[in-house]
Amino acid sequence: MIYAVLSDIHGNLPAFQAVVADAKANGATVFLLLGDYMRDTPFLNEVVDIIRTLPNCTAILGNGDIGVISLSRTKPAGCKHEQMLPNFWSYKNLTQINLDFLMSLPETADLTTPSGKWLHLSHGFPLIGHSPRLGAFHSGDYARKMEQKPFSFQDGVNAMQISAEKYAQEIADCPGDICLFGHNHLQFFGKVKDKILLNPGSCGLPFDYDTRAPYAIIEDDGGTPAIELRRVKYDINKTINAIHGFSAFSHAEFWGKLHIAMLRSASDMVMNRFWEHARKIGDGKFPMENDVWRKAVATYEF
């Protein structure tokens, strides 16, 4: 059996289509999707339409999806914080069938492969989201180190592996024989003791300085699973041009510029610089008050 593992599409339909085509061409018959499907480009419904109709697909929610779904429950008339306009636009423009589909998804999932391996699907790996100890897994730290002294993709993977090995016991206590996770937009495959860690990378917004769309393949025919990290070229300009014409960004132009800069650089650096800039203006509160947000946006230079 061949599994295609994808995460963090972020509404990038051209990247998603290219990855699905590549996965099918490589024999994938099962799709495992790890969340954050929409919000940042105009293709939110098109992406979810494909997910709903993918054969043999197990999909879970990401933090971005949960944020949009929460708005459907509170049903706000407007967007209180301008910083959150992309979330509000997604909530207002999702079709009912796609909203219902997303609301039906779990936050984690578990499957068993033909060889008996336990696959645990989660959007974020527990030891990354709340721990500075695994700094090599943080996209912000990755970007700062890359800007200071450029390194190869494999060097980045090696640094993450070393970081993970320092906390082998904590990782051993996490669920799954093969832990599938996304969230940090950094492609990674490693092993700690008997546990495999696999992050397919962000299909739609990678942060490891490679603009090609990443995903992973797991092949399991009953023996030892074989895992391959893959990258796929796609028409990034099609995505960028769509953002330029995105109706949501007539009200949130800065978000569009920020997203385009991240797409072109395949880096979290521009976002890091903006947050550092904003913290100097405000008090670090999230979400920012609108006066702080407006001042930060008006004074930030790309």
C-alpha positions in Angstrom: 0.0 0.0 0.0 1.3 3.5 -0.9 0.3 6.5 1.3 0.7 10.1 0.2 1.1 12.4 3.3 0.4 16.1 2.9 0.1 19.0 5.3 -0.4 22.8 5.4 -1.9 23.4 1.9 -2.9 27.0 2.9 -5.2 27.4 0.0 -2.5 27.0 -2.6 -4.5 25.1 -5.2 -1.8 24.9 -7.9 0.7 23.4 -5.5 -2.0 21.0 -4.2 -3.0 19.8 -7.6 0.7 19.2 -8.6 1.3 17.2 -5.5 -1.8 15.1 -5.9 -0.9 14.4 -9.5 2.7 13.4 -8.6 1.4 11.2 -5.8 -1.0 9.3 -8.0 1.7 8.9 -10.7 3.9 7.3 -8.0 1.2 4.8 -7.1 -0.4 6.4 -4.1 -3.9 5.0 -3.3 -4.3 6.4 0.2 -4.1 10.1 1.1 -3.3 11.3 4.7 -3.9 15.1 5.2 -2.7 16.8 8.3 -4.6 20.1 8.4 -4.4 23.8 7.6 -6.1 23.6 4.2 -7.2 27.2 3.5 -7.3 30.9 4.5 -4.4 32.5 2.7 -5.4 32.4 -1.0 -8.7 32.7 -2.9 -8.8 28.9 -3.5 -10.2 27.8 -0.2 -13.3 26.1 -1.7 -11.5 24.5 -4.6 -9.0 23.0 -2.2 -11.6 21.6 0.2 -13.7 20.3 -2.8 -10.7 18.2 -3.9 -10.1 16.9 -0.3 -13.8 15.9 0.0 -13.6 13.8 -3.2 -10.1 12.3 -2.8 -10.4 8.5 -2.6 -9.3 6.7 0.5 -8.5 10.0 2.3 -8.1 10.5 6.0 -8.0 14.2 6.9 -7.7 16.0 10.2 -7.9 19.6 11.3 -5.1 22.1 11.7 -5.1 25.2 14.0 -6.0 27.4 11.1 -9.0 25.3 10.2 -10.1 25.3 13.8 -9.9 29.1 13.9 -12.2 29.4 10.9 -14.6 26.8 12.2 -14.8 28.6 15.6 -16.2 31.7 13.7 -19.0 29.6 12.3 -20.1 28.8 15.8 -20.0 32.4 17.2 -21.2 33.9 13.9 -19.7 37.4 14.2 -21.2 40.1 12.0 -17.8 41.6 11.4 -14.1 41.2 12.0 -13.2 42.7 15.4 -9.5 42.5 14.8 -8.1 43.5 11.4 -5.2 41.2 11.9 -7.7 38.3 11.6 -9.3 39.4 8.3 -8.1 36.3 6.3 -9.9 34.0 8.9 -13.0 36.1 8.7 -13.0 36.1 4.9 -12.6 32.3 4.9 -15.5 31.9 7.3 -17.8 34.2 5.1 -16.8 32.5 1.8 -16.7 28.8 2.6 -19.6 27.0 1.0 -22.0 25.2 3.5 -21.0 21.8 2.2 -17.3 22.5 2.8 -17.9 24.1 6.2 -20.0 21.0 7.2 -17.2 18.8 5.9 -14.5 20.6 7.9 -16.7 20.5 11.1 -16.9 16.8 10.7 -13.1 16.3 10.8 -11.2 15.1 13.9 -8.1 16.8 15.3 -6.1 13.5 15.3 -6.5 10.1 13.7 -4.9 6.7 13.9 -4.5 4.0 11.3 -2.7 0.6 11.0 -0.5 -0.2 8.0 -0.3 -3.7 6.4 2.9 -4.4 8.4 1.0 -3.5 11.6 2.7 -0.1 12.1 0.6 2.4 14.1 0.2 5.7 12.1 -0.7 8.6 14.4 -1.8 11.8 12.6 -1.7 15.2 14.3 -1.3 18.7 13.0 1.4 19.7 15.4 3.9 17.4 17.2 3.4 17.9 21.0 7.1 18.6 21.8 7.4 21.3 19.2 4.5 23.6 19.8 5.2 24.4 23.4 8.8 23.7 23.9 11.9 25.8 23.1 14.0 22.7 23.6 13.3 21.5 20.1 14.4 24.8 18.6 15.7 23.2 15.4 12.1 22.4 14.5 10.9 26.0 14.8 10.6 27.7 11.4 11.6 31.0 13.0 14.9 29.7 14.4 15.5 27.8 11.1 15.1 31.1 9.2 17.3 33.1 11.5 20.1 30.5 11.3 19.8 30.3 7.5 20.0 34.1 7.1 23.1 34.1 9.4 24.9 31.3 7.7 23.2 29.4 4.8 23.0 25.6 5.2 21.7 22.7 3.1 18.3 21.0 3.4 20.1 17.9 4.8 22.0 20.0 7.4 18.6 21.3 8.6 17.3 17.7 8.8 20.4 16.7 10.7 20.0 19.5 13.2 16.4 18.5 13.8 17.4 14.9 14.3 20.1 15.9 16.9 17.5 18.0 18.7 15.0 15.2 18.8 17.5 12.7 20.1 18.1 14.8 23.2 14.5 14.2 24.2 14.2 10.6 23.2 12.3 9.5 26.2 9.7 12.2 25.9 9.3 11.4 22.2 9.0 7.6 23.0 6.0 8.5 25.1 4.2 10.1 22.2 1.5 8.0 20.4 2.2 6.0 17.2 5.0 4.0 15.7 5.1 6.5 12.9 4.2 10.0 14.0 2.9 12.2 11.2 2.7 15.9 11.8 2.9 19.3 10.1 2.4 22.9 11.4 6.0 24.1 11.3 6.3 24.0 7.5 9.7 22.2 7.6 10.0 18.8 5.8 11.6 16.2 8.0 12.0 12.4 8.3 13.9 10.9 11.2 13.9 8.1 13.8 14.3 8.3 17.6 14.7 4.9 19.2 12.0 2.8 17.5 9.7 5.8 16.7 9.6 7.4 13.2 8.9 11.1 12.9 7.6 12.3 9.6 6.7 15.9 8.6 5.8 16.1 4.9 6.4 19.8 4.9 4.0 22.5 3.9 2.5 21.7 0.5 1.4 25.3 -0.1 3.8 27.4 2.0 7.1 25.8 2.7 9.6 27.5 5.0 12.7 25.4 4.2 14.0 27.7 1.4 12.8 25.5 -1.4 9.8 26.8 -3.3 8.8 23.4 -4.7 5.7 21.8 -3.1 6.7 19.1 -0.5 5.0 16.0 0.5 5.9 12.4 1.6 5.2 8.9 0.5 5.0 5.8 2.7 5.1 2.4 1.0 4.1 -0.5 3.2 3.5 -3.9 1.7 3.7 -5.8 4.9 7.5 -5.5 5.5 9.5 -2.6 6.7 7.9 0.7 5.6 9.8 2.7 3.0 9.5 6.5 3.4 10.4 9.1 0.7 10.4 12.9 1.0 9.4 14.4 -2.3 9.3 17.9 -3.9 7.2 18.9 -6.9 7.6 22.0 -9.1 4.4 23.9 -9.8 3.4 27.3 -11.3 4.0 29.5 -8.3 3.1 32.6 -10.4 -0.4 31.3 -10.8 -0.8 31.4 -7.1 0.8 34.8 -6.7 -1.4 36.3 -9.5 -4.5 34.9 -7.8 -3.5 36.6 -4.6 -3.0 39.9 -6.4 -6.6 39.6 -7.6 -8.0 38.3 -4.3 -11.1 40.3 -3.1 -10.2 39.7 0.5 -7.0 41.6 0.2 -8.7 44.8 -1.0 -9.4 45.0 2.7 -6.2 43.2 3.9 -3.6 44.2 1.3 -0.7 43.8 3.7 -1.6 40.1 4.3 -1.4 39.5 0.6 2.0 41.2 0.3 3.3 39.2 3.3 2.0 35.9 1.9 3.6 36.6 -1.5 6.9 37.4 0.1 6.8 34.1 2.0 5.9 32.1 -1.1 8.8 33.7 -3.1 11.4 33.1 -0.4 10.0 29.8 1.0 10.9 31.3 4.3 9.4 32.5 7.6 11.9 35.3 7.9 9.7 38.1 6.6 6.9 37.1 9.0 9.4 37.0 11.9 10.7 40.4 11.1 7.1 41.8 11.0 6.2 40.3 14.4 9.4 41.7 15.9 8.5 45.1 14.4 5.0 44.9 15.7 6.1 43.9 19.3 8.2 47.1 19.5 5.1 49.1 18.7 2.6 47.2 20.9 2.6 45.1 24.0 2.8 41.7 22.4 -0.9 41.1 22.8 -2.6 38.6 20.4 -4.5 39.5 18.5 -3.2 43.0 18.3 -5.5 46.0 18.9 -6.4 47.6 15.6 -4.5 50.8 16.3 -1.3 48.8 16.9 -1.9 46.6 13.8 -2.4 49.6 11.6 0.7 51.4 12.8 2.8 48.2 12.5 1.5 47.6 8.9 2.0 51.3 7.9 5.6 51.4 9.1 6.9 48.0 8.1 9.2 47.8 5.1 9.5 44.6 3.1 
